[in-house]
Structures are given as structure tokens and as C-alpha cells.
């Protein structure tokens, strides 16, 4: 992205995400200079993909482990 303009698209690795998960936040959560992705399941669990470009380097559930699905994620660095 360049502001609101798409510059390039790439498939994510892993590319398979079930329909019960939604992308909820995009930010550099581990401060390594790469944008990371936070997913939320339909039951409220939060999981972060720590990214290196379009490749997930590792993932983990966030604490609290389960939230209300109506919560909005704000912030990030």
C-alpha cells in the first residue's frame, strides 16, 4: 500500500484461512519493521501472524485468549 492506494498484491503464506476467522488488525506488533496480522475467530479467539513480507514467520494466540466478537482492536505500532 501507499496510503490508500494498492501498489502490489501477493498471496499470503499460509494461504488457507477458514471462514470462521476474520482479519481484524494490521500493524507492526513485534516492532521488527514488518506489518503483522491479527485474526479473530467467530468465537472470539485472537491470533497474530508475525510476518516477514507475505510470509508468516510465527503465530500465537493473544491474551486474553477469548474476547467478545463485537470488540474493536485499536492501536498497534
Secondary structure in CASP SS format (residue, H / E / C, confidence):
PFRMAT SS
TARGET T0000
AUTHOR 0000-0000-0000
METHOD secondary structure of the structure
MODEL  1
X C 1.00
X E 1.00
X C 1.00
X C 1.00
X E 1.00
X C 1.00
X C 1.00
X C 1.00
X C 1.00
X C 1.00
X C 1.00
X C 1.00
X E 1.00
X C 1.00
X C 1.00
X C 1.00
X C 1.00
X C 1.00
X C 1.00
X C 1.00
X E 1.00
X E 1.00
X E 1.00
X E 1.00
X E 1.00
X E 1.00
X E 1.00
X C 1.00
X C 1.00
X C 1.00
X C 1.00
X C 1.00
X C 1.00
X C 1.00
X C 1.00
X E 1.00
X E 1.00
X E 1.00
X E 1.00
X E 1.00
X E 1.00
X C 1.00
X C 1.00
X C 1.00
X E 1.00
X E 1.00
X E 1.00
X E 1.00
X E 1.00
X E 1.00
X E 1.00
X E 1.00
X C 1.00
X C 1.00
X E 1.00
X E 1.00
X E 1.00
X E 1.00
X E 1.00
X E 1.00
X E 1.00
X E 1.00
X E 1.00
X E 1.00
X E 1.00
X E 1.00
X C 1.00
X C 1.00
X C 1.00
X C 1.00
X C 1.00
X C 1.00
X C 1.00
X C 1.00
X C 1.00
X C 1.00
X C 1.00
END
